[in-house]
Amino acid sequence: MAGAALYIRHLRAQLADSWDGAEAEADAGQLQRGRKALVHRVHHTWTNDLEFRWNDAVRLEVGLQDFPSAVHDPWGSGELTTAAGAPLPAGTALRTMFDQHGQQLLVLGAPGAGKTVHLLELTAALIEEARADAEAPVPVFLLLTNWRGGPLDDWLISELQHRYRTSADVTRALLAQGKICFILDGLDEVDLERQEECISRINAFISADGYPQCAITVSCRLVDYQLLSQRLTVNGAVTVQPLPVAAVHAFLQAAGVRVQGLRAAAAADPDLAELLTTPLMLGVAVLAYSGVDESAVRSAGTLEERRGLVYDAFLTRMVTRDRTLRGDPKPPRFSVDQVASRLLLMAREMRRYQVTVIYPSDPLRIMLQASPEVLEQLHSGSRIGLMSVKTQIAYLRFVSAAPPSRVLLRATLSLARYTSLFPYLRKDFVHFACERALLRRSGHGVAFIHKTFQDHLSQRADGMTPRERDALYRQAVKP
């Protein structure tokens, strides 16, 4: 009897071990499938057509410069300085600096200098490694403008669940194993009152016991970062250097007769040449002033005013330029006035809600992105309006949590499309604006080609009288 009892105990132990092993194998299989799906979604969303994007219309190699004083030095004096290091050798890739600094890096630069392009190229390089090696970290590209406060790990898990449809359990498991690399774009686009907190949250995240030396890259405008009282505790920092004025003139000279008016204006106007020392503005100006005389390029005013004039010319040219293969005249689907009015209203609403990405097929999503403070400010004069918005948000969250097959969710999304906050952002217009490089796809949403373009249009709209904005809206909703 004693022998039989021992044998039964032995069998139970073997059965428990095999059950645990099967459960662990199932968990590992689920994790591997989740990782593979995440790799596919990041690639499809951000890097699948990177070489064809508008940013490459003017592809110039911009230099990087080491900037060790931009990050906190635990062995230093504790004083915050802005002294930059030496320029890095020509052709140095961001990936090289990322590895050199232990896969924790801060990327700084002027507006339009190419920070986002560098981050996307880094994402593309890391995605290729993740596709080839199952043990390599998966780069996850996220926009910090969507962070509204709170612990960073909670926000990261929520963003992966919402943007990439990755379950919280899979995200936590990948984080614990160091299998995720976060590419966080736009620290300067976080609400001004929360930027200091955001730095503290990032520092707390990368120093937490659960995420030792998590791979991370953060970008920020240099001028905004220098105004902050804190520094990130990542391992290193680089700045994206502006183009030398000589490189601008050389590019315009090589571009030929199509930009001779822009070339002559830049040669005679040092301020204009200085304005073109970022790849963004050089590309915008080349597209805006292709084939026009020098007199049409010359202008006066402040730097911001002149940048706005370039953007206005760019908008007109991108709508009206010929897009046919044989050069046969073909009128655009929308007029310049229609496009301008819709983009002006879109930029104004995005500024009101403090967002940089909207979702035309899910129009109530803009309210989910907005912070409670913004909603309070927008509806401060109407308690009924504020209660209505909060009710819609709560309802949207409820139906979003329901299975997609539910009739309630389908009905809500259908109703939202017809009662949109943006009735002028129909699918055909969004496709047209993206094709004309005025908007760009951002995950499942759309954004302006650059934040400076959005800011320019929103300022124009804010400067209008109520009667002018009413006329603008009537123009925008015309079929």
DAVENNOR-V95896 format. One record per residue. RES is the residue in one small letter. PHI is phi in whole degrees, 0 to 359 (999 if undefined). BURIAL is b if it has 24 or more other C-alpha atoms within 12 Angstrom, else e. Layout:
res/phi/burial
RES/PHI/BURIAL
RES/PHI/BURIAL
//
This chain:
res/phi/burial
m/999/e
a/296/e
g/296/e
a/296/e
a/297/e
l/296/e
y/293/e
i/298/e
r/298/e
h/296/e
l/297/e
r/298/e
a/296/e
q/296/e
l/296/e
a/295/e
d/296/e
s/293/e
w/295/e
d/298/e
g/295/e
a/294/e
e/295/e
a/296/e
e/294/e
a/296/e
d/298/e
a/296/e
g/295/e
q/296/e
l/296/b
q/295/b
r/294/e
g/297/b
r/295/b
k/297/b
a/295/b
l/295/b
v/302/b
h/298/b
r/290/b
v/296/b
h/297/b
h/295/e
t/281/b
w/242/b
t/239/b
n/297/e
d/239/e
l/300/b
e/290/e
f/257/e
r/287/b
w/299/b
n/303/b
d/270/e
a/299/e
v/241/b
r/257/e
l/240/b
e/283/b
v/260/b
g/279/b
l/246/b
q/228/b
d/293/b
f/219/b
p/297/b
s/284/b
a/283/b
v/246/b
h/290/b
d/253/e
p/296/e
w/259/e
g/274/e
s/283/e
g/93/e
e/280/e
l/273/e
t/235/e
t/234/b
a/285/e
a/272/b
g/273/e
a/280/e
p/300/e
l/276/e
p/305/e
a/304/e
g/88/e
t/295/e
a/273/b
l/298/b
r/299/b
t/298/b
m/290/b
f/300/b
d/291/e
q/297/e
h/259/b
g/64/e
q/61/b
q/221/b
l/215/b
l/251/b
v/245/b
l/244/b
g/167/b
a/283/b
p/301/b
g/80/b
a/288/b
g/115/b
k/298/b
t/295/b
v/298/b
h/298/b
l/294/b
l/293/b
e/293/b
l/297/b
t/300/b
a/298/b
a/295/b
l/290/b
i/295/b
e/298/e
e/292/e
a/293/b
r/287/b
a/272/e
d/232/e
a/293/e
e/264/e
a/284/b
p/296/b
v/266/b
p/284/b
v/240/b
f/271/b
l/227/b
l/260/b
l/292/b
t/299/b
n/276/b
w/282/b
r/239/b
g/108/b
g/95/e
p/304/e
l/292/b
d/296/b
d/298/e
w/294/b
l/297/b
i/297/b
s/295/b
e/295/b
l/296/b
q/291/e
h/276/b
r/278/b
y/242/b
r/55/b
t/258/b
s/295/b
a/298/e
d/296/e
v/296/b
t/298/b
r/297/b
a/295/b
l/294/b
l/296/b
a/297/e
q/267/e
g/68/b
k/257/b
i/232/b
c/244/b
f/267/b
i/251/b
l/254/b
d/258/b
g/93/b
l/301/b
d/291/b
e/269/b
v/291/b
d/312/b
l/306/e
e/287/e
r/248/b
q/295/b
e/297/b
e/297/b
c/298/b
i/299/b
s/299/b
r/293/b
i/295/b
n/298/b
a/293/b
f/294/b
i/284/b
s/256/e
a/290/e
d/298/e
g/284/e
y/230/b
p/295/e
q/50/b
c/297/b
a/292/b
i/203/b
t/227/b
v/233/b
s/245/b
c/199/b
r/294/b
l/299/b
v/295/e
d/289/b
y/294/b
q/293/b
l/277/e
l/278/b
s/270/e
q/248/b
r/231/b
l/292/b
t/257/b
v/291/b
n/284/b
g/196/b
a/213/b
v/224/b
t/246/b
v/274/b
q/283/b
p/291/b
l/290/b
p/297/e
v/303/b
a/298/e
a/291/e
v/297/b
h/297/b
a/295/e
f/295/b
l/296/b
q/295/e
a/285/e
a/287/e
g/88/e
v/290/e
r/296/e
v/240/b
q/295/b
g/294/b
l/295/b
r/297/b
a/293/b
a/294/b
a/292/b
a/292/b
a/269/e
d/230/e
p/301/e
d/294/e
l/295/b
a/299/b
e/294/b
l/297/b
l/268/b
t/274/b
t/241/b
p/304/b
l/299/b
m/290/b
l/295/b
g/296/b
v/298/b
a/295/b
v/299/b
l/289/b
a/287/b
y/247/b
s/292/b
g/82/e
v/252/b
d/284/e
e/299/e
s/298/e
a/282/e
v/268/b
r/296/b
s/202/e
a/232/e
g/117/e
t/288/e
l/299/e
e/294/e
e/296/e
r/289/b
r/298/b
g/296/b
l/296/b
v/296/b
y/295/b
d/296/b
a/295/b
f/296/b
l/300/b
t/298/b
r/294/b
m/292/b
v/283/b
t/264/b
r/293/b
d/290/e
r/244/e
t/276/e
l/289/e
r/264/e
g/80/e
d/291/e
p/296/e
k/216/e
p/295/e
p/293/b
r/296/e
f/234/b
s/279/b
v/299/b
d/296/b
q/296/b
v/295/b
a/298/b
s/296/b
r/291/b
l/290/b
l/297/b
l/293/b
m/299/b
a/295/b
r/295/b
e/295/b
m/295/b
r/290/b
r/298/b
y/269/b
q/57/b
v/231/b
t/241/b
v/227/b
i/235/b
y/234/b
p/302/b
s/280/b
d/221/b
p/296/b
l/285/b
r/297/b
i/297/b
m/286/b
l/291/b
q/282/b
a/291/b
s/284/b
p/303/e
e/296/e
v/294/b
l/297/b
e/300/e
q/292/e
l/293/e
h/243/e
s/297/e
g/271/e
s/217/e
r/294/e
i/295/e
g/297/e
l/294/e
m/297/e
s/296/e
v/296/b
k/297/e
t/295/e
q/297/e
i/297/b
a/299/e
y/294/e
l/297/b
r/297/e
f/294/e
v/287/e
s/292/b
a/279/e
a/279/e
p/302/e
p/300/e
s/283/e
r/295/e
v/298/e
l/299/e
l/295/e
r/299/e
a/296/e
t/296/b
l/295/b
s/296/e
l/295/e
a/297/b
r/293/b
y/271/e
t/246/e
s/294/b
l/293/b
f/233/b
p/295/b
y/269/b
l/264/b
r/285/b
k/300/e
d/293/e
f/289/b
v/300/b
h/298/e
f/297/b
a/294/b
c/290/b
e/297/e
r/273/b
a/62/b
l/265/b
l/241/b
r/221/b
r/287/b
s/225/b
g/65/b
h/268/b
g/248/b
v/227/b
a/217/b
f/290/b
i/301/b
h/202/b
k/298/b
t/294/b
f/293/b
q/299/b
d/298/b
h/299/b
l/292/b
s/294/b
q/293/b
r/299/b
a/293/b
d/294/e
g/280/e
m/276/e
t/282/e
p/305/e
r/294/e
e/295/e
r/291/e
d/298/e
a/296/e
l/296/b
y/293/b
r/297/e
q/294/b
a/290/b
v/272/b
k/297/e
p/292/e
//
